[in-house]
Amino acid sequence: MTQQLTSKSAVQCGHAPLELDRPEITRTVTTRSTVTRVCEVFTDLNLKVPSTLSTPEVFEAVEGVLDLCKLTGDATAKVKQWSFMAAGQKGWLECKGTLKNGSPYTITLMADEPITADEVEKGLSRVIPRTELAKLADNSQLVVVFKTSVDACCEEGPVVVFPELTLMVKLHLIEIEERFEAQTLSTFPAKGVVDTPTMTITFEHGEETAGIVQFHKDLSLA
């Protein structure tokens, strides 16, 4: 099963059309002669791109979870080679997530960047900085998106969007310890409030009093 993409293209006089030399891609070319009969103009170049494109991967994710508690450094996103991959193709690689304040946030790893010959040989990978991941909300989704352009003969063709990878991001839990030894001892009735450096405690309702008092346990009764 293939997805068919169409683009307009033309060649200059004295230049033969570029060959798509990979068997997974087919093309349909319609030609017409010019008035001078010196050039041939190629139009309606149809590319058939395989629909079985690979999903990006993040090596450090386990069963769909990217846990920063288990990650000591940066993460790495990779896209495997595809059948029509070629050096010079433009690529876009992004990680879309949510900040701690609920705002959408995009980590751009690759933007309109040409693919190298080495990446054609080994696959494409980019580092996801840990400092960027730490900005995201705990238990939020991270969607990795990759797109590439397809050159249609002499001009830039359509953009192919690969399947998205969706992960869950887990952050380090922050442990806050509140010690009351330095607080002034006091009691208060219902609706009374005491403020500490990290919290506000309100005695909502009750017949007795609440507050910060010394607690003594008689160890002889244990």
The 8 nearest C-alpha neighbors of each residue, nearest first, counted from 0:
[[1, 50, 49, 2, 51, 48, 47, 3],
 [2, 0, 49, 50, 48, 47, 3, 51],
 [1, 3, 48, 47, 50, 49, 4, 0],
 [4, 2, 47, 46, 48, 1, 5, 45],
 [3, 5, 46, 45, 47, 2, 6, 157],
 [6, 4, 45, 44, 46, 43, 3, 7],
 [5, 7, 44, 156, 43, 45, 151, 8],
 [8, 6, 43, 42, 44, 5, 9, 151],
 [7, 9, 42, 154, 153, 41, 152, 151],
 [8, 10, 41, 40, 42, 153, 11, 7],
 [11, 9, 40, 14, 153, 16, 41, 12],
 [12, 10, 14, 13, 9, 38, 40, 39],
 [13, 11, 38, 14, 10, 37, 39, 15],
 [12, 14, 11, 15, 38, 37, 10, 39],
 [15, 13, 12, 11, 10, 16, 17, 38],
 [14, 16, 17, 13, 10, 11, 12, 18],
 [17, 15, 18, 10, 14, 152, 153, 41],
 [16, 18, 152, 15, 19, 153, 14, 151],
 [19, 17, 20, 16, 152, 15, 21, 26],
 [20, 18, 21, 17, 24, 25, 26, 22],
 [19, 21, 18, 22, 24, 23, 17, 83],
 [20, 22, 23, 19, 24, 83, 82, 25],
 [23, 21, 24, 20, 25, 19, 82, 83],
 [22, 24, 21, 82, 25, 49, 83, 48],
 [25, 23, 22, 47, 21, 48, 46, 26],
 [24, 26, 47, 46, 23, 27, 22, 19],
 [27, 25, 46, 45, 28, 44, 24, 47],
 [26, 28, 45, 44, 29, 25, 46, 43],
 [29, 27, 44, 43, 26, 30, 41, 42],
 [28, 30, 42, 41, 43, 27, 31, 44],
 [31, 29, 41, 40, 39, 28, 42, 32],
 [30, 32, 40, 39, 33, 29, 41, 42],
 [33, 31, 39, 36, 40, 38, 34, 30],
 [34, 32, 36, 35, 38, 39, 31, 37],
 [33, 35, 36, 32, 37, 38, 31, 39],
 [34, 36, 37, 33, 38, 32, 39, 12],
 [37, 35, 33, 34, 32, 38, 39, 31],
 [36, 38, 35, 39, 33, 12, 32, 34],
 [39, 37, 12, 36, 33, 40, 32, 13],
 [38, 40, 32, 31, 30, 33, 41, 37],
 [41, 39, 9, 30, 31, 10, 38, 42],
 [40, 42, 30, 9, 29, 8, 39, 28],
 [43, 41, 8, 7, 44, 29, 9, 30],
 [42, 44, 7, 6, 45, 28, 29, 5],
 [43, 45, 28, 6, 42, 27, 7, 5],
 [46, 44, 5, 26, 27, 4, 43, 6],
 [47, 45, 26, 4, 3, 5, 25, 48],
 [46, 48, 3, 24, 25, 2, 1, 4],
 [47, 49, 2, 1, 46, 24, 3, 50],
 [50, 48, 1, 51, 2, 47, 52, 0],
 [49, 51, 1, 52, 2, 48, 0, 161],
 [52, 50, 49, 53, 1, 0, 48, 161],
 [51, 53, 50, 161, 54, 49, 81, 162],
 [54, 52, 55, 51, 79, 162, 161, 78],
 [53, 55, 162, 163, 164, 161, 56, 52],
 [56, 54, 78, 77, 164, 53, 76, 143],
 [55, 57, 77, 76, 58, 78, 54, 164],
 [56, 58, 76, 75, 59, 60, 77, 74],
 [59, 57, 60, 75, 56, 76, 74, 77],
 [58, 60, 57, 74, 65, 61, 75, 70],
 [61, 59, 65, 64, 58, 57, 63, 62],
 [60, 62, 64, 63, 59, 65, 58, 66],
 [63, 61, 64, 60, 65, 166, 167, 59],
 [62, 64, 166, 61, 60, 167, 65, 165],
 [65, 63, 167, 60, 61, 166, 62, 66],
 [64, 66, 60, 168, 167, 169, 67, 59],
 [65, 67, 169, 68, 69, 64, 168, 170],
 [68, 66, 70, 170, 69, 169, 171, 65],
 [69, 67, 171, 66, 70, 170, 169, 71],
 [70, 68, 67, 66, 71, 65, 59, 171],
 [69, 71, 67, 68, 72, 66, 59, 73],
 [70, 72, 69, 73, 67, 68, 129, 74],
 [73, 71, 70, 129, 74, 128, 67, 130],
 [72, 74, 129, 128, 127, 126, 75, 71],
 [75, 73, 127, 126, 59, 128, 129, 72],
 [76, 74, 126, 127, 57, 125, 58, 77],
 [75, 77, 57, 125, 124, 56, 126, 55],
 [78, 76, 124, 56, 123, 55, 57, 79],
 [77, 79, 55, 123, 122, 124, 56, 80],
 [80, 78, 122, 123, 81, 77, 53, 55],
 [79, 81, 122, 119, 84, 78, 82, 123],
 [82, 80, 84, 83, 79, 52, 53, 122],
 [81, 83, 84, 23, 80, 21, 49, 24],
 [82, 84, 81, 85, 21, 24, 23, 48],
 [85, 83, 81, 82, 119, 80, 86, 88],
 [86, 84, 88, 87, 119, 83, 114, 116],
 [85, 87, 115, 116, 114, 88, 119, 84],
 [86, 88, 113, 114, 85, 89, 115, 116],
 [87, 89, 113, 114, 86, 85, 148, 90],
 [90, 88, 113, 112, 111, 148, 147, 114],
 [89, 91, 147, 112, 111, 146, 113, 110],
 [90, 92, 110, 109, 146, 111, 145, 147],
 [93, 91, 145, 109, 108, 144, 107, 110],
 [94, 92, 107, 144, 108, 106, 143, 95],
 [93, 95, 143, 106, 142, 105, 141, 144],
 [96, 94, 105, 142, 141, 104, 106, 93],
 [95, 97, 141, 104, 140, 103, 105, 142],
 [96, 98, 103, 104, 135, 102, 101, 136],
 [97, 99, 135, 136, 101, 102, 100, 134],
 [98, 100, 136, 101, 135, 97, 134, 102],
 [101, 99, 98, 102, 136, 97, 135, 103],
 [100, 102, 98, 99, 97, 103, 136, 135],
 [103, 101, 98, 97, 100, 104, 99, 96],
 [104, 102, 97, 96, 98, 101, 105, 95],
 [103, 105, 96, 97, 95, 98, 102, 106],
 [106, 104, 95, 94, 107, 96, 93, 103],
 [107, 105, 94, 93, 95, 108, 104, 131],
 [106, 108, 93, 109, 105, 94, 92, 110],
 [109, 107, 92, 93, 125, 106, 110, 127],
 [108, 110, 92, 91, 107, 112, 90, 111],
 [109, 111, 91, 112, 90, 92, 108, 107],
 [112, 110, 89, 90, 91, 109, 113, 147],
 [111, 113, 89, 110, 90, 109, 114, 91],
 [114, 112, 89, 87, 88, 90, 115, 111],
 [113, 115, 87, 86, 88, 89, 118, 112],
 [116, 114, 86, 118, 117, 87, 113, 119],
 [115, 117, 86, 119, 118, 120, 114, 85],
 [118, 116, 120, 115, 119, 121, 122, 86],
 [117, 119, 122, 121, 123, 115, 120, 116],
 [118, 120, 116, 117, 122, 121, 85, 84],
 [119, 121, 117, 118, 122, 116, 80, 115],
 [122, 120, 118, 119, 117, 123, 80, 79],
 [123, 121, 118, 79, 80, 119, 78, 120],
 [122, 124, 118, 78, 77, 79, 121, 125],
 [125, 123, 77, 76, 78, 122, 75, 126],
 [124, 126, 76, 75, 108, 77, 127, 123],
 [127, 125, 75, 74, 128, 76, 73, 124],
 [126, 128, 74, 75, 73, 129, 125, 76],
 [129, 127, 73, 130, 131, 126, 74, 132],
 [128, 130, 73, 132, 131, 133, 72, 127],
 [129, 131, 133, 128, 132, 134, 73, 127],
 [132, 130, 129, 128, 133, 134, 106, 127],
 [131, 133, 129, 134, 130, 135, 128, 127],
 [134, 132, 130, 131, 135, 129, 170, 67],
 [135, 133, 132, 131, 98, 99, 136, 130],
 [136, 134, 98, 133, 99, 97, 132, 137],
 [135, 137, 99, 98, 139, 97, 138, 134],
 [136, 138, 169, 170, 139, 168, 135, 99],
 [139, 137, 169, 168, 167, 136, 140, 170],
 [140, 138, 137, 136, 168, 167, 97, 141],
 [141, 139, 167, 166, 96, 168, 142, 165],
 [140, 142, 96, 166, 95, 165, 167, 94],
 [143, 141, 165, 95, 94, 164, 166, 144],
 [142, 144, 94, 164, 163, 93, 165, 95],
 [145, 143, 163, 93, 92, 94, 142, 146],
 [146, 144, 92, 91, 161, 160, 93, 143],
 [147, 145, 160, 91, 159, 90, 161, 158],
 [146, 148, 90, 159, 158, 89, 91, 149],
 [149, 147, 158, 89, 157, 159, 88, 156],
 [148, 150, 156, 157, 158, 151, 155, 147],
 [151, 149, 155, 156, 152, 154, 148, 153],
 [150, 152, 156, 154, 155, 153, 149, 8],
 [151, 153, 17, 154, 150, 8, 16, 9],
 [154, 152, 151, 8, 9, 10, 155, 150],
 [155, 153, 151, 152, 150, 8, 156, 9],
 [156, 154, 150, 151, 149, 157, 148, 153],
 [155, 157, 150, 151, 149, 6, 154, 148],
 [158, 156, 149, 148, 159, 6, 4, 155],
 [157, 159, 148, 147, 149, 160, 146, 156],
 [158, 160, 147, 146, 148, 161, 157, 149],
 [161, 159, 146, 145, 158, 147, 162, 144],
 [160, 162, 145, 146, 52, 163, 54, 159],
 [163, 161, 54, 160, 164, 53, 52, 144],
 [164, 162, 144, 143, 54, 161, 165, 142],
 [163, 165, 143, 142, 55, 54, 166, 162],
 [166, 164, 142, 141, 163, 143, 140, 167],
 [167, 165, 63, 141, 64, 140, 142, 168],
 [166, 168, 140, 64, 139, 138, 141, 65],
 [167, 169, 65, 138, 139, 66, 64, 137],
 [170, 168, 66, 137, 138, 67, 65, 167],
 [171, 169, 67, 137, 68, 172, 66, 168],
 [172, 170, 68, 173, 67, 169, 66, 137],
 [171, 173, 170, 174, 68, 169, 137, 175],
 [174, 172, 171, 175, 170, 176, 68, 137],
 [173, 175, 172, 176, 171, 177, 197, 170],
 [176, 174, 173, 177, 197, 172, 178, 198],
 [175, 177, 178, 174, 197, 173, 179, 196],
 [178, 176, 175, 179, 197, 196, 195, 198],
 [177, 179, 180, 176, 181, 182, 195, 196],
 [180, 178, 182, 181, 177, 211, 195, 183],
 [179, 181, 182, 178, 183, 184, 213, 211],
 [182, 180, 179, 183, 178, 184, 195, 211],
 [181, 183, 179, 180, 184, 211, 195, 178],
 [184, 182, 185, 181, 211, 180, 179, 212],
 [183, 185, 211, 212, 182, 186, 210, 213],
 [186, 184, 211, 210, 183, 212, 187, 209],
 [185, 187, 210, 209, 208, 211, 188, 184],
 [186, 188, 208, 191, 209, 210, 189, 185],
 [189, 187, 208, 191, 209, 190, 207, 186],
 [188, 190, 204, 202, 191, 203, 205, 187],
 [191, 189, 203, 202, 201, 188, 192, 204],
 [190, 192, 187, 189, 202, 188, 201, 193],
 [193, 191, 201, 200, 202, 190, 194, 199],
 [192, 194, 200, 199, 201, 195, 191, 210],
 [195, 193, 199, 198, 200, 192, 196, 197],
 [194, 196, 198, 197, 199, 193, 182, 200],
 [197, 195, 198, 194, 177, 199, 178, 179],
 [198, 196, 195, 177, 199, 175, 194, 176],
 [197, 199, 195, 196, 194, 200, 177, 193],
 [200, 198, 194, 193, 195, 201, 192, 197],
 [199, 201, 193, 192, 194, 198, 202, 195],
 [200, 202, 192, 203, 191, 190, 199, 193],
 [203, 201, 190, 189, 191, 204, 192, 209],
 [204, 202, 190, 189, 201, 205, 191, 192],
 [205, 203, 189, 202, 190, 206, 188, 207],
 [204, 206, 207, 189, 203, 208, 188, 202],
 [205, 207, 208, 204, 189, 188, 209, 203],
 [208, 206, 205, 188, 209, 189, 204, 187],
 [209, 207, 188, 187, 186, 189, 206, 210],
 [210, 208, 186, 187, 188, 202, 207, 211],
 [209, 211, 186, 185, 187, 212, 208, 193],
 [210, 212, 184, 185, 186, 213, 209, 183],
 [213, 211, 184, 210, 185, 214, 186, 209],
 [212, 214, 215, 211, 184, 180, 185, 179],
 [215, 213, 212, 216, 211, 217, 184, 180],
 [216, 214, 213, 217, 218, 212, 219, 220],
 [215, 217, 218, 214, 220, 219, 221, 213],
 [216, 218, 219, 220, 215, 221, 214, 213],
 [217, 219, 221, 220, 216, 215, 214, 213],
 [220, 218, 217, 221, 216, 215, 214, 213],
 [219, 221, 218, 217, 216, 215, 214, 213],
 [220, 218, 219, 217, 216, 215, 214, 213]]
